[in-house]
Amino acid sequence: MEVLTRNEMDNRFKWDLTRLFASDEAWEQEYTAIGELSAAFAQRAGTLNVKERILEAFNAYFDMMRRFETLYAYAMMRQNEDTSVSLYQAMNDRAMSLGSRVMASAAFLVPELLALPEGTLEGFGADPDFSDYSRFIEDILRTKAHTLSKEEEQILAMAGEALSTSDQASEMLRSLDLQLGTVRNESGERVQLTDAGFILFLESSNRTVRRTAFRKMMDGYAAMGNTFAALYAGQVKADIFASRVRHYESSRAASMYADEVPESVYDSLITAVHEGIDTLNAYLELRRKKIGVPRLHMYDLYYGNEQGFEIHPDIEESFDLFLKAVAPLGEDYVRDASRALQERWIDVYENRGKRSGAYSCGSAYGTTPYVLLNHKNNYDGLSTLCHEMGHAMHSFYSNSSQPYPKADYSIFVAEVASTTNEILLNEYLRREYRDDRAAQAALVGNLLEHFRTTVFRQTLFAEFELRAHRLAESGESLTMEQLSQMYLETVKTYYGKVCTVDDCVASEWMRIPHFYSPFYVYKYATSFCAAISLARNILSGDPEKVARYRAFLRSGSSLPPIEELRNAGVDLSTPEPVTEALDYFAELVYEYQNLLN
């Protein structure tokens, strides 16, 4: 199917960003206003010596940050609609530059607060006048050892834009400049190969189509491998710089300290998942027999999940199924979520130049969340909708329940609500098709695939990312050859017993945008394990367990993330949620075997 231009798309399936700004001109006016706010805020330096001025500074700082986040969200989403539009490329770049200026103007704030007499800041944390800012104050005190002088903080803030260049450049390279050419589909027609449409080729029943598309994709990235390696090496160097200048032991330590998560969580995840690789191989062997090939290749892994149970819901049908799946969360949840399609929170379909993948943006406090999709009319498209709406509703409830300084939940818990929704969808369909053996096999297979892609695959990514950072931290260079060989070795550790891991797989790391958000990917795996436990609690029918989960959705960042999840019913500070989830994976493999037999 031909990919349409943005102007050819039906407006009903485009998000409505006028809730943020009525026009680009309104955005420009706010851009100027925020620049003036930041200049005025910088003049507060040296004045934070009495309670009233400190409270005024807090109010001004968070108002400025709230307005900037809305400004940046608009520019980012406009650029993501069509990355070839130079106007929105420029707006996004200018917003990032403004962000650096905003952060630089406020760089004095934390060092000046830490210079107050002993006990003063702690007293403000308990003062009702500062109740909206209590977590902000706690975080300042917690990170005191990693806070620099006012001048050093200002320099770091000014460097923020430069340190994010690798991320921006890699996104432009992937979504716009990288030309992957055409491949033949199942009908023999030559069609454009894109990142967004790649999965459809991998799901093809024609193995030649799968193999050809996979190799062409990997080879296309490999042709730009030195560029991608230079960009990723730049990102890793930026991560290391940021950690060392703040006196952390490593870039991973810096990232996890910010989330208030011990590094042991990362290590125990990798250890537990390695212990489950034999079960993963048992599952893959069942998949091999199911699709009838003598030896699995990596390009076979996405084929056959829906054999015997093919559904092709368009976006409206998918949205209806989503609402039915999340019904156990309560009538008010369904009512609130039902607004999303009608009110155009969602940008639905792929268009030429659009950013690949999917995400939810909930950072524009005081308005609705937004969701970017590249929707396909299949189970994967339906599941992605449920996933991103989980993010959106988490933001919706956090933003509507918490004051702005406590609304933005930690990245560590960001994937929990989204993955819980995916599991609720799977369980809903299993109930609907309980008398259909083929449907049950497909749905159990899909849940197993979610395990594979979210627990095993993301942990694989986490292991590669950790190795890359440790290599760079030891003084080694990150070349294309080194990164690709390291990635290939890691893939073989997970898949090599059952799958033929072709050499071209070595280039796959270049496709992963999350590597430019340091130490993010492991959170998919821990969140999935938490979601397994939480979804079971929700489906138990126990009103108290549902209420605890709903309270989690409203908690924002009002508590440390580990504590928020503990209150919801799962303790990720221990290995148990991961090991219990992997035990459940083993049960599903056994059930899958019986269904296939």
Backbone torsions as a table, in degrees:
resi	resn	phi	psi	omega
1	MET	NA	135.0	-178.5
2	GLU	-68.4	137.8	177.8
3	VAL	-83.0	124.3	-176.7
4	LEU	-79.6	160.7	171.0
5	THR	-78.8	167.7	-179.3
6	ARG	-61.3	-41.4	-177.8
7	ASN	-67.1	-22.8	-179.8
8	GLU	-84.1	-9.7	-177.9
9	MET	-76.1	146.2	176.3
10	ASP	-68.7	128.6	-177.7
11	ASN	-59.8	-26.4	180.0
12	ARG	-60.4	-25.0	-175.7
13	PHE	-108.6	18.4	171.9
14	LYS	-109.1	144.1	176.4
15	TRP	-68.6	154.1	-179.0
16	ASP	-104.7	100.2	-177.3
17	LEU	-87.9	3.6	179.5
18	THR	-69.0	-14.2	174.0
19	ARG	-68.1	-24.0	176.5
20	LEU	-86.4	-53.9	177.4
21	PHE	-144.3	135.2	-177.1
22	ALA	-65.2	-24.6	-176.6
23	SER	-162.4	167.8	174.4
24	ASP	-62.9	-31.6	178.5
25	GLU	-65.0	-39.8	177.4
26	ALA	-64.3	-36.9	176.1
27	TRP	-61.6	-43.5	-179.5
28	GLU	-61.3	-39.7	178.9
29	GLN	-63.8	-41.8	179.4
30	GLU	-68.8	-35.6	176.7
31	TYR	-56.8	-46.6	178.6
32	THR	-63.9	-43.0	-177.6
33	ALA	-63.5	-40.6	-179.4
34	ILE	-68.8	-35.8	174.3
35	GLY	-59.0	-40.5	178.4
36	GLU	-68.8	-38.9	177.2
37	LEU	-60.6	-42.4	-177.2
38	SER	-67.3	-39.1	177.7
39	ALA	-63.5	-40.1	179.2
40	ALA	-68.6	-36.9	-178.4
41	PHE	-66.1	-36.7	180.0
42	ALA	-59.8	-26.1	-179.6
43	GLN	-71.8	-11.3	178.5
44	ARG	-77.6	-10.8	-179.6
45	ALA	-56.0	133.5	179.9
46	GLY	85.5	0.7	-176.8
47	THR	-107.9	-2.3	-172.2
48	LEU	-85.2	73.6	-177.2
49	ASN	-125.0	-5.9	175.4
50	VAL	-135.0	159.2	-174.2
51	LYS	-56.7	-46.6	-174.1
52	GLU	-60.5	-43.2	-179.6
53	ARG	-68.9	-35.8	178.7
54	ILE	-66.3	-42.6	178.8
55	LEU	-64.8	-40.9	176.3
56	GLU	-61.5	-40.6	179.7
57	ALA	-64.9	-40.8	177.6
58	PHE	-61.6	-47.0	180.0
59	ASN	-59.4	-45.5	-178.7
60	ALA	-67.0	-40.2	-178.2
61	TYR	-63.4	-48.5	-176.4
62	PHE	-73.6	-29.0	173.0
63	ASP	-65.3	-43.2	178.4
64	MET	-62.8	-43.3	-178.7
65	MET	-67.2	-39.8	179.1
66	ARG	-61.9	-45.1	-178.9
67	ARG	-68.1	-37.6	178.3
68	PHE	-65.4	-42.3	-179.3
69	GLU	-60.2	-38.8	176.8
70	THR	-65.2	-43.4	178.4
71	LEU	-59.7	-46.7	-177.7
72	TYR	-67.8	-40.9	179.9
73	ALA	-58.5	-43.0	180.0
74	TYR	-61.8	-48.3	-178.1
75	ALA	-63.9	-43.0	179.9
76	MET	-62.1	-46.5	-177.5
77	MET	-68.9	-36.9	175.6
78	ARG	-61.5	-43.3	179.0
79	GLN	-64.7	-39.2	-178.6
80	ASN	-66.9	-23.3	177.4
81	GLU	-60.5	-41.8	178.4
82	ASP	-157.5	101.7	-172.6
83	THR	-69.7	-6.9	179.1
84	SER	-85.9	-8.5	-177.5
85	VAL	-79.9	112.4	-174.3
86	SER	-64.9	-31.5	179.6
87	LEU	-57.8	-46.8	-176.4
88	TYR	-80.1	-25.9	169.9
89	GLN	-60.0	-45.6	-179.0
90	ALA	-66.0	-41.6	179.3
91	MET	-61.9	-42.2	179.9
92	ASN	-64.5	-42.9	178.2
93	ASP	-62.9	-42.2	179.9
94	ARG	-66.2	-37.7	178.1
95	ALA	-63.2	-40.9	178.2
96	MET	-64.9	-40.6	177.5
97	SER	-63.2	-42.0	177.4
98	LEU	-62.5	-39.4	178.1
99	GLY	-58.4	-40.4	177.2
100	SER	-63.8	-39.5	178.8
101	ARG	-67.2	-40.5	179.0
102	VAL	-61.5	-47.6	-179.3
103	MET	-64.9	-37.9	178.5
104	ALA	-64.8	-37.8	-179.0
105	SER	-66.4	-24.1	-178.3
106	ALA	-104.9	7.3	-175.2
107	ALA	-62.4	-24.1	-179.4
108	PHE	-74.1	-20.4	-166.0
109	LEU	-59.0	-57.0	-175.2
110	VAL	-67.4	-47.9	177.5
111	PRO	-57.6	-36.9	-179.3
112	GLU	-69.6	-37.0	177.5
113	LEU	-67.3	-38.8	179.8
114	LEU	-70.1	-18.6	178.9
115	ALA	-84.4	-4.1	178.6
116	LEU	-65.2	157.8	179.5
117	PRO	-54.3	147.3	-178.0
118	GLU	-51.1	129.6	176.7
119	GLY	91.9	-14.7	-177.4
120	THR	-64.7	-49.0	-177.8
121	LEU	-66.4	-38.3	176.5
122	GLU	-60.8	-37.5	178.4
123	GLY	-65.8	-38.7	176.6
124	PHE	-63.8	-35.3	-179.9
125	GLY	-62.2	-26.8	178.7
126	ALA	-98.0	-1.7	-177.3
127	ASP	-82.4	126.8	179.5
128	PRO	-56.1	-29.5	178.9
129	ASP	-64.8	-21.9	-178.9
130	PHE	-107.4	19.4	-173.2
131	SER	-59.5	-36.5	179.1
132	ASP	-66.8	-20.7	-173.3
133	TYR	-109.5	11.5	-174.5
134	SER	-61.9	-41.0	179.2
135	ARG	-69.7	-35.2	176.8
136	PHE	-61.3	-43.5	179.3
137	ILE	-66.9	-43.2	177.6
138	GLU	-57.1	-41.7	-177.9
139	ASP	-68.4	-37.7	176.8
140	ILE	-60.3	-46.3	-179.1
141	LEU	-66.6	-37.7	-178.3
142	ARG	-66.2	-35.4	-175.2
143	THR	-100.0	19.1	-176.2
144	LYS	-55.4	-41.8	-176.9
145	ALA	-67.4	-16.4	-177.1
146	HIS	-111.1	12.2	178.2
147	THR	-98.1	134.4	-175.4
148	LEU	-96.7	-176.8	177.8
149	SER	-69.4	166.6	-179.6
150	LYS	-57.3	-43.7	-177.7
151	GLU	-67.9	-41.4	179.8
152	GLU	-67.4	-39.7	178.0
153	GLU	-63.3	-37.2	179.4
154	GLN	-66.4	-41.3	177.8
155	ILE	-62.4	-44.3	179.2
156	LEU	-62.4	-41.9	179.0
157	ALA	-63.2	-40.3	178.8
158	MET	-66.4	-27.5	-179.3
159	ALA	-82.7	-6.0	-174.5
160	GLY	-56.2	-43.2	-178.6
161	GLU	-64.8	-44.4	-179.7
162	ALA	-63.6	-37.9	-177.7
163	LEU	-71.7	-15.3	179.1
164	SER	-99.9	6.9	-176.8
165	THR	-61.5	-40.0	-178.5
166	SER	-59.3	-43.1	179.4
167	ASP	-61.0	-48.6	-178.7
168	GLN	-63.9	-44.2	-178.2
169	ALA	-66.7	-40.2	179.7
170	SER	-65.3	-36.2	178.4
171	GLU	-66.1	-43.1	178.4
172	MET	-64.3	-38.5	-180.0
173	LEU	-65.7	-44.6	-178.5
174	ARG	-67.9	-45.9	-169.4
175	SER	-89.7	-17.8	-172.8
176	LEU	-128.4	-53.3	-170.6
177	ASP	-84.3	-25.3	-177.9
178	LEU	-76.3	113.1	-179.9
179	GLN	-101.1	116.1	-174.4
180	LEU	-97.4	-6.1	177.2
181	GLY	78.7	-160.1	-177.7
182	THR	-118.5	157.1	173.6
183	VAL	-138.3	162.6	178.4
184	ARG	-87.0	135.7	176.0
185	ASN	-88.7	-170.7	-176.2
186	GLU	-63.8	-23.6	178.8
187	SER	-87.3	-0.8	-179.4
188	GLY	84.5	4.3	-179.6
189	GLU	-83.9	143.5	175.9
190	ARG	-82.6	124.3	-179.3
191	VAL	-131.8	157.2	-178.4
192	GLN	-69.0	133.9	174.5
193	LEU	-91.0	122.9	178.3
194	THR	-131.2	160.0	175.7
195	ASP	-59.1	-42.8	-176.9
196	ALA	-65.1	-36.2	-177.3
197	GLY	-94.6	0.7	-174.2
198	PHE	-58.7	-41.4	-175.1
199	ILE	-60.7	-31.5	-179.8
200	LEU	-64.7	-35.1	176.7
201	PHE	-69.1	-38.9	-179.8
202	LEU	-69.2	-22.6	178.3
203	GLU	-89.1	-0.1	-177.6
204	SER	-64.8	144.1	175.8
205	SER	-75.4	-13.9	179.3
206	ASN	-90.0	113.0	-175.1
207	ARG	-64.4	-31.6	178.2
208	THR	-64.3	-39.3	176.8
209	VAL	-62.5	-45.4	-179.9
210	ARG	-60.6	-50.4	-176.2
211	ARG	-63.5	-45.2	-177.4
212	THR	-64.3	-45.2	-179.8
213	ALA	-64.5	-42.1	-178.3
214	PHE	-62.4	-48.9	-178.0
215	ARG	-67.0	-37.4	179.4
216	LYS	-66.3	-39.3	177.3
217	MET	-62.9	-49.7	-178.5
218	MET	-64.0	-41.6	179.8
219	ASP	-66.9	-35.5	177.6
220	GLY	-61.9	-41.7	176.7
221	TYR	-70.0	-40.1	-178.9
222	ALA	-60.3	-33.3	179.7
223	ALA	-63.1	-24.0	177.4
224	MET	-108.7	20.8	-171.1
225	GLY	-60.7	-40.3	-179.8
226	ASN	-65.1	-35.7	177.5
227	THR	-67.2	-46.8	178.5
228	PHE	-62.3	-38.7	179.3
229	ALA	-64.4	-40.9	178.5
230	ALA	-64.7	-39.3	179.8
231	LEU	-67.4	-44.7	-179.0
232	TYR	-68.9	-38.8	176.2
233	ALA	-59.7	-38.2	176.8
234	GLY	-62.8	-39.7	177.9
235	GLN	-64.4	-45.4	-179.7
236	VAL	-63.0	-41.6	177.3
237	LYS	-62.2	-38.1	177.4
238	ALA	-64.6	-40.7	178.0
239	ASP	-62.1	-44.4	-178.4
240	ILE	-66.9	-43.0	177.7
241	PHE	-57.1	-48.9	-177.1
242	ALA	-62.2	-36.4	-179.0
243	SER	-74.0	-42.1	-176.9
244	ARG	-70.6	-37.9	-178.2
245	VAL	-67.2	-22.7	177.9
246	ARG	-100.8	9.8	171.9
247	HIS	68.7	37.3	170.2
248	TYR	-92.4	155.8	-178.7
249	GLU	-69.7	-28.4	-178.0
250	SER	-159.8	168.8	177.8
251	SER	-68.1	-33.3	176.1
252	ARG	-66.3	-41.9	178.9
253	ALA	-59.1	-41.1	179.9
254	ALA	-63.2	-45.0	-177.4
255	SER	-65.2	-44.1	-175.5
256	MET	-76.9	-29.2	176.4
257	TYR	-64.0	-37.5	179.3
258	ALA	-61.9	-32.1	179.9
259	ASP	-89.0	-1.2	-176.6
260	GLU	59.5	39.9	-179.3
261	VAL	-121.4	128.7	179.4
262	PRO	-68.9	147.3	-179.9
263	GLU	-63.3	-21.3	179.1
264	SER	-60.3	-27.0	178.4
265	VAL	-63.0	-41.6	179.5
266	TYR	-64.4	-48.4	-176.7
267	ASP	-66.9	-41.6	-179.2
268	SER	-68.4	-29.9	175.4
269	LEU	-62.6	-50.4	-179.0
270	ILE	-61.2	-43.0	179.9
271	THR	-61.3	-47.4	-178.5
272	ALA	-64.7	-41.8	-178.4
273	VAL	-67.0	-37.4	175.7
274	HIS	-60.0	-37.3	178.7
275	GLU	-68.5	-19.0	179.4
276	GLY	-96.9	4.0	-176.4
277	ILE	-64.4	-35.5	178.0
278	ASP	-62.1	-38.0	177.1
279	THR	-68.2	-37.9	174.3
280	LEU	-58.5	-43.6	179.8
281	ASN	-65.0	-36.5	176.8
282	ALA	-62.6	-40.5	176.9
283	TYR	-64.5	-44.8	-179.1
284	LEU	-64.4	-33.0	176.7
285	GLU	-66.1	-37.9	174.4
286	LEU	-63.0	-40.8	178.4
287	ARG	-63.2	-40.4	179.5
288	ARG	-59.5	-46.5	180.0
289	LYS	-64.8	-37.9	-177.0
290	LYS	-63.5	-43.3	-176.9
291	ILE	-89.8	-7.0	169.9
292	GLY	73.9	45.0	176.0
293	VAL	-117.6	148.7	-178.6
294	PRO	-68.6	-28.2	-179.4
295	ARG	-151.7	129.1	178.1
296	LEU	-70.9	141.5	166.7
297	HIS	-115.9	164.3	-177.4
298	MET	-62.4	-28.2	178.9
299	TYR	-74.7	-6.1	177.9
300	ASP	-90.5	-12.0	-166.1
301	LEU	-68.9	-21.3	-177.2
302	TYR	-100.8	0.8	-179.5
303	TYR	-94.9	143.0	170.3
304	GLY	94.3	0.0	-179.3
305	ASN	-65.2	-29.9	-174.0
306	GLU	-110.7	11.9	178.7
307	GLN	-58.1	128.6	-179.5
308	GLY	85.2	-8.1	-179.8
309	PHE	-151.6	74.5	-179.1
310	GLU	-98.1	123.9	174.5
311	ILE	-120.5	145.1	-176.0
312	HIS	-133.3	60.4	-178.1
313	PRO	-75.0	132.8	172.0
314	ASP	-73.4	-176.2	-172.5
315	ILE	-64.8	-36.7	-178.6
316	GLU	-71.3	-40.0	175.7
317	GLU	-67.0	-39.8	177.8
318	SER	-62.2	-41.3	-178.7
319	PHE	-65.4	-38.0	177.1
320	ASP	-64.0	-42.3	177.5
321	LEU	-64.5	-38.7	176.7
322	PHE	-58.2	-46.9	-178.3
323	LEU	-63.8	-36.7	177.6
324	LYS	-68.5	-38.3	-178.0
325	ALA	-65.9	-34.8	-176.3
326	VAL	-93.8	8.8	179.6
327	ALA	-55.4	-34.5	177.9
328	PRO	-60.5	-14.9	179.1
329	LEU	-81.0	-7.1	174.9
330	GLY	118.0	152.8	-178.1
331	GLU	-62.5	-36.5	-178.7
332	ASP	-69.1	-35.1	176.1
333	TYR	-61.9	-47.2	-179.9
334	VAL	-62.2	-42.8	-179.9
335	ARG	-62.6	-45.0	-179.9
336	ASP	-66.5	-43.2	-178.5
337	ALA	-67.7	-30.0	-176.2
338	SER	-65.4	-13.7	179.0
339	ARG	-71.5	-22.2	-164.2
340	ALA	-62.2	-45.8	-176.4
341	LEU	-74.9	-43.8	-178.5
342	GLN	-64.3	-39.7	-178.0
343	GLU	-88.4	4.3	174.9
344	ARG	60.5	52.4	168.9
345	TRP	-76.9	-17.8	-165.5
346	ILE	-112.3	132.3	169.6
347	ASP	-99.2	108.8	-157.7
348	VAL	-86.5	-57.8	-164.7
349	TYR	-105.4	159.3	175.0
350	GLU	-66.2	140.2	167.6
351	ASN	-136.2	165.5	-175.6
352	ARG	-59.7	127.2	178.4
353	GLY	86.4	-4.9	-176.9
354	LYS	-71.7	147.1	176.9
355	ARG	-58.6	138.7	179.8
356	SER	-76.8	169.0	175.5
357	GLY	79.2	-154.4	-177.7
358	ALA	-152.2	151.6	174.7
359	TYR	-160.7	166.8	171.4
360	SER	-120.2	137.7	178.4
361	CYS	-116.8	111.7	179.6
362	GLY	-117.1	19.2	-172.0
363	SER	-85.2	-5.7	177.8
364	ALA	-88.2	84.1	-176.2
365	TYR	-61.1	136.7	178.1
366	GLY	94.9	-3.1	174.6
367	THR	-131.9	-170.2	-178.1
368	THR	-80.3	156.9	169.4
369	PRO	-72.1	166.9	178.5
370	TYR	-130.6	151.2	-178.2
371	VAL	-130.7	128.6	171.5
372	LEU	-102.8	127.6	175.5
373	LEU	-125.2	166.1	161.9
374	ASN	-129.1	68.7	-164.2
375	HIS	-63.3	134.8	171.4
376	LYS	-118.7	144.4	-175.7
377	ASN	-82.3	69.0	176.8
378	ASN	-150.6	-177.2	-177.8
379	TYR	-62.0	-39.8	-179.4
380	ASP	-61.9	-41.5	177.0
381	GLY	-63.0	-41.6	177.5
382	LEU	-62.6	-45.5	-178.3
383	SER	-65.6	-38.6	177.8
384	THR	-63.6	-40.6	175.7
385	LEU	-57.7	-48.0	179.5
386	CYS	-60.7	-40.8	-179.9
387	HIS	-61.2	-53.0	-176.0
388	GLU	-68.8	-31.5	175.7
389	MET	-70.2	-26.0	172.6
390	GLY	-62.8	-45.9	174.3
391	HIS	-58.0	-48.1	-174.7
392	ALA	-60.7	-42.8	-178.1
393	MET	-73.4	-31.1	173.4
394	HIS	-60.3	-46.1	177.6
395	SER	-65.5	-41.2	-179.0
396	PHE	-57.5	-47.0	-176.8
397	TYR	-76.9	-36.7	177.0
398	SER	-64.1	-44.8	-178.2
399	ASN	-67.5	-34.1	-178.3
400	SER	-84.8	-12.3	-176.5
401	SER	-107.4	-22.4	-174.1
402	GLN	-117.7	149.5	170.6
403	PRO	-64.8	156.3	-174.3
404	TYR	-49.5	-44.6	-177.8
405	PRO	-63.3	-16.8	-179.0
406	LYS	-116.0	11.6	-172.5
407	ALA	-88.0	-30.7	-172.2
408	ASP	-82.5	101.4	-176.5
409	TYR	-69.4	155.6	-177.9
410	SER	-63.6	146.9	176.0
411	ILE	-60.6	-27.7	-179.0
412	PHE	-60.0	-32.4	-179.7
413	VAL	-102.5	2.2	-170.7
414	ALA	-63.9	-28.8	-176.4
415	GLU	-93.9	0.5	-175.6
416	VAL	-70.5	-52.6	-177.1
417	ALA	-64.0	-38.3	-179.0
418	SER	-64.9	-44.2	-178.3
419	THR	-72.6	-34.9	175.4
420	THR	-58.2	-41.7	178.2
421	ASN	-62.5	-39.6	178.4
422	GLU	-61.5	-41.3	-179.4
423	ILE	-69.8	-38.9	176.7
424	LEU	-61.8	-38.1	176.5
425	LEU	-62.0	-47.5	-178.9
426	ASN	-60.9	-43.7	-179.8
427	GLU	-67.1	-36.6	177.6
428	TYR	-62.0	-47.2	-179.3
429	LEU	-67.1	-33.7	177.0
430	ARG	-65.1	-35.9	176.2
431	ARG	-69.5	-40.8	-178.2
432	GLU	-65.3	-32.0	-176.6
433	TYR	-115.0	36.8	-173.7
434	ARG	-65.3	-23.3	-179.3
435	ASP	-96.4	5.5	-177.8
436	ASP	-109.8	104.7	-174.8
437	ARG	-62.6	-40.3	-180.0
438	ALA	-64.8	-39.5	178.3
439	ALA	-65.3	-41.4	178.7
440	GLN	-61.2	-43.0	179.1
441	ALA	-61.8	-42.2	-179.2
442	ALA	-66.9	-40.9	-177.0
443	LEU	-72.3	-40.1	174.2
444	VAL	-64.2	-39.8	176.7
445	GLY	-60.8	-39.2	178.0
446	ASN	-66.9	-38.9	177.4
447	LEU	-65.8	-39.5	175.3
448	LEU	-62.3	-38.3	177.5
449	GLU	-64.9	-37.1	176.0
450	HIS	-62.9	-39.9	174.2
451	PHE	-58.8	-48.7	-176.3
452	ARG	-61.5	-47.2	-173.5
453	THR	-80.0	-24.8	-175.3
454	THR	-101.4	-38.7	179.1
455	VAL	-90.9	-57.7	-176.5
456	PHE	-71.4	-49.2	-176.0
457	ARG	-66.5	-43.5	-179.3
458	GLN	-69.7	-31.8	174.8
459	THR	-69.2	-36.7	172.3
460	LEU	-57.1	-47.7	177.0
461	PHE	-58.7	-43.6	-178.2
462	ALA	-62.5	-38.0	179.4
463	GLU	-67.3	-44.0	177.2
464	PHE	-61.4	-44.8	-178.5
465	GLU	-62.3	-42.7	179.3
466	LEU	-64.1	-42.9	178.7
467	ARG	-62.0	-42.0	-180.0
468	ALA	-62.4	-44.7	-179.4
469	HIS	-66.6	-41.7	-179.6
470	ARG	-66.1	-35.7	177.5
471	LEU	-62.4	-47.6	179.8
472	ALA	-66.4	-37.6	179.7
473	GLU	-66.4	-23.0	177.5
474	SER	-86.2	-1.0	176.6
475	GLY	100.1	2.3	179.6
476	GLU	-80.4	153.3	176.0
477	SER	-85.9	146.0	177.5
478	LEU	-101.0	92.7	179.1
479	THR	-94.4	166.5	177.0
480	MET	-57.8	-46.0	-177.6
481	GLU	-61.8	-42.2	-177.0
482	GLN	-69.6	-46.3	179.9
483	LEU	-63.8	-43.4	-177.6
484	SER	-67.3	-40.9	178.0
485	GLN	-65.0	-41.2	179.4
486	MET	-64.7	-40.7	178.8
487	TYR	-66.2	-43.3	-179.2
488	LEU	-61.4	-42.5	178.6
489	GLU	-61.8	-40.9	-179.2
490	THR	-66.6	-42.3	177.5
491	VAL	-61.0	-41.1	-179.5
492	LYS	-65.5	-32.6	176.1
493	THR	-59.7	-40.6	-176.9
494	TYR	-83.6	-39.9	-169.0
495	TYR	-115.8	-10.9	-168.1
496	GLY	-65.8	-22.6	-178.9
497	LYS	-70.5	-32.1	-174.8
498	VAL	-112.6	-32.4	-175.5
499	CYS	-102.8	148.0	165.2
500	THR	-82.7	116.0	-179.0
501	VAL	-96.8	95.5	-178.3
502	ASP	-63.6	150.0	-176.0
503	ASP	-58.8	-29.1	-178.3
504	CYS	-64.2	-19.4	178.0
505	VAL	-60.2	-21.9	-178.6
506	ALA	-57.0	-22.4	-177.9
507	SER	-88.4	-5.2	-171.4
508	GLU	-62.2	-30.6	-177.7
509	TRP	-58.4	-26.3	-178.1
510	MET	-67.1	-20.3	-176.6
511	ARG	-85.0	-8.3	-168.3
512	ILE	-94.2	100.4	-177.6
513	PRO	-65.9	-24.8	-176.3
514	HIS	-69.2	-13.8	175.9
515	PHE	-66.2	-15.4	178.5
516	TYR	-90.7	1.7	168.8
517	SER	-113.8	95.6	-166.1
518	PRO	-56.7	131.5	175.0
519	PHE	54.0	48.0	176.2
520	TYR	-98.9	-39.9	-165.8
521	VAL	-63.3	-30.6	-178.7
522	TYR	-63.0	-23.8	-177.7
523	LYS	-69.7	-25.5	172.6
524	TYR	-60.5	-44.4	-176.8
525	ALA	-68.7	-47.7	-180.0
526	THR	-65.6	-37.1	179.1
527	SER	-65.6	-39.1	178.6
528	PHE	-62.4	-43.1	179.7
529	CYS	-63.8	-39.8	176.0
530	ALA	-64.7	-40.2	-177.5
531	ALA	-65.1	-34.8	176.7
532	ILE	-57.2	-47.9	-179.7
533	SER	-66.1	-43.6	-177.6
534	LEU	-68.1	-39.1	178.6
535	ALA	-63.7	-38.9	176.7
536	ARG	-63.3	-38.7	177.1
537	ASN	-62.7	-44.7	-178.8
538	ILE	-62.0	-44.6	-176.2
539	LEU	-78.1	-6.4	177.3
540	SER	-69.1	-18.2	-178.8
541	GLY	84.8	1.4	179.9
542	ASP	-77.0	113.2	-177.3
543	PRO	-59.0	-33.5	-178.9
544	GLU	-66.7	-39.2	179.3
545	LYS	-67.6	-38.5	175.7
546	VAL	-64.1	-42.2	-179.6
547	ALA	-63.0	-38.4	178.9
548	ARG	-65.4	-38.6	178.2
549	TYR	-68.2	-42.3	179.2
550	ARG	-63.6	-34.9	176.3
551	ALA	-65.0	-36.1	175.7
552	PHE	-60.0	-43.1	-180.0
553	LEU	-62.4	-27.2	-178.1
554	ARG	-91.7	-5.7	-167.8
555	SER	-81.1	-16.9	179.1
556	GLY	56.1	-125.5	175.2
557	SER	-116.7	30.5	-176.6
558	SER	-72.1	-14.1	177.5
559	LEU	-136.3	162.0	171.8
560	PRO	-59.2	143.7	-173.1
561	PRO	-60.1	-38.5	177.4
562	ILE	-60.7	-39.2	-179.5
563	GLU	-70.4	-38.4	176.9
564	GLU	-58.2	-45.0	180.0
565	LEU	-69.3	-36.2	178.1
566	ARG	-62.6	-41.4	177.0
567	ASN	-64.5	-31.1	179.3
568	ALA	-76.0	-20.6	176.4
569	GLY	124.4	13.6	179.3
570	VAL	-144.6	135.5	-174.7
571	ASP	-112.4	98.7	-178.3
572	LEU	-82.8	1.2	173.9
573	SER	-76.8	-8.6	177.1
574	THR	-115.2	160.9	178.6
575	PRO	-74.9	-11.3	-170.8
576	GLU	-56.0	-45.6	-179.0
577	PRO	-59.0	-35.9	179.2
578	VAL	-71.2	-46.9	-178.6
579	THR	-65.9	-37.4	177.7
580	GLU	-66.1	-39.2	177.7
581	ALA	-64.8	-40.4	178.5
582	LEU	-68.9	-31.7	172.9
583	ASP	-63.6	-41.3	177.8
584	TYR	-64.7	-38.1	175.7
585	PHE	-58.4	-43.1	179.1
586	ALA	-63.5	-39.2	177.2
587	GLU	-62.9	-41.1	179.8
588	LEU	-66.3	-36.6	177.4
589	VAL	-61.5	-42.5	178.5
590	TYR	-64.1	-44.3	178.3
591	GLU	-62.5	-40.4	179.2
592	TYR	-62.3	-41.7	178.8
593	GLN	-60.8	-43.8	179.7
594	ASN	-65.4	-39.6	179.3
595	LEU	-66.4	-39.1	179.1
596	LEU	-69.5	-32.0	179.5
597	ASN	-75.6	NA	NA
